[in-house]
């Protein structure tokens, strides 16, 4: 599930995160998404599109960014997004809870709750790790930057460029998406690669008419769209590193009208360089092969979303360091996940190629975006230990 956050919920979530950053000793600012935080960088405009054709004022898209200067050493960026479940409805609106019936509570080693793994758990690991380090008086770093963004579930349309700019200014980026639960993967893990994302839009234009009195005078855009969706559904299979799934259809009309316009959207995942550049012309060529409804016009466009994430050699070295730290906990195992079809903001953070980036340092859990989402309680202490020790090791230059 993916929902546009309600503006008031966004603001309240950012305020809560910001207050906790202050308790961890960081100066913070709340800033409109799409507005860079680095010197010499300017705003990108007065409105931001979310790649679904919607426009939202920048004032409705807020980031919490905390900065703390240390004594000497590396610049670190800790990045995580607000929970998807916090973005579902306005405070006091219980209709979604009544319809979905989220599971809440504890069952043995599992703690259930909306958004608890993706990604309240990651936010909690960052905040509590920083609190531990503050109490210990840790200052072995040049600059520590923490970013919480509320638009990750819709593709980070407002925060992506800010994350990329902050990532380019950092030496190390640690990202806190969840790790798969041990019930799914035998050990807690970190992620070494993830797909880039894109959205394909197919639009068919036909001609409207009365569906009862004069159906033959119309040109049914919905029928033509259905034909083209079936015709193109397997195109990506012939392109290495590309995956396409049609997921949305809209033909806004009334029951008694032949639709003059129909639109479909596809989720695209990209894992190989140049895959997007090959996919779009292939889709257009397939559409041109045949038409079921005469006098209709079909267009296909693509909007590139998140860049792919790849840990690279330096990221893999971070992963090995994390594995060694985990082993200090009575030989606890840390697995490496070679790749995932899910997108991550670590792709934006590492886009420049400058920082070492490591993903999935959040809590172990499963059921992301589902009514029975959970974390594994026995992952809490190890993940706090991992973040605090990893930052201390990096700060000491080891």
Secondary structure, 3 states (H helix, E strand, C coil): CCCCCCHHHHHHHHHHHHHHHHHCCCEEEEEECCECCCCCCCECCCEEECCCCCEEEHHHCEEEEEEEECCCCCEEEEEEECCCHHHCCCCCCCHHHHHHCCCCEEECCEEECCCHHHHHHHHHHHHHHHHHHHHCCCCCCCEEEEEEECCHHHCCCCCHHHHHHHHHCCCEEEECCCEECCCCCCCCEEECEECEEEEEEEEEECECEECCCCHHHCECHHHHHHHHHHHHCCHHHHCCCEEEEEEEEECCCCCCEECCEEEEEEEEEECCCCHHHHHHHHHHHHHHHCCCCCCCEEEEEEEECCCCEECHHHHHHHHHHHHHHHHCCCCCCCEEECCECCCCCHHHHCCCCCCEEEECCCCEEECCCCCCCEEEHHHHHHHHHHHHHHHHHHHCCC
